[in-house]
Amino acid sequence: MIPEFVGRFQSWVALNELSKDDLIRILTEIKYSYISQYHWLFEQDSVELNFTTASLELIAERTMKNKTGARGLHSELERVLLPHMFHLAQYRKQGITVVDIDTDQVLDPVELRVVNS
């Protein structure tokens, strides 16, 4: 059948909402996951990227609250990582080699700074 003809038929699809565990698996376990892509991106500037388990859970919870599903994970990760991605070259110059994302960074993403004693 041609698409123009098939498109005239009504179709109904029932969807189930993704759970928090589903969203965390999407973030971490699938091939080319968002987390692995950002790990690679940060490694290009010689900076290691780490996430705590609690931060991944909070990202999934915020995505569920927004009701954006798996697609919302990407925008939530970008919100958290944007301040860091913008300053990766400065991090390298300052000697910052590791970016740890914890719940504080998820709630209020801020640029890292070296504290001089």
Residue pairs with C-beta under 8 A, 6 or more apart in sequence:
17 64
17 69
18 26
18 64
18 69
18 70
20 57
20 60
20 61
20 64
23 59
23 60
23 63
23 64
23 70
23 73
24 56
24 57
24 60
26 33
26 34
26 70
26 73
27 33
27 34
27 35
27 56
27 59
27 60
27 73
27 77
28 35
28 56
34 73
34 74
34 77
35 51
35 56
35 77
38 49
38 77
38 81
39 48
39 49
41 85
42 48
42 49
42 84
42 85
42 88
42 99
43 49
45 88
45 89
45 91
45 92
46 92
46 97
47 88
47 91
47 92
47 96
47 97
47 98
47 99
48 97
48 98
48 99
49 81
49 84
49 98
49 99
49 101
50 98
50 99
50 100
50 101
51 100
51 101
52 100
52 101
52 102
52 103
54 102
54 103
55 101
55 102
55 103
55 105
55 106
58 103
58 106
58 107
59 73
59 76
59 77
59 80
59 106
60 73
62 76
62 106
63 69
63 72
63 73
63 76
66 72
66 76
68 75
79 109
80 101
80 105
80 106
80 109
81 101
81 109
82 109
83 109
83 110
83 111
84 91
84 99
84 109
84 111
84 112
86 111
87 111
87 112
91 97
91 99
91 112
94 113
94 114
95 114
96 112
96 114
99 112
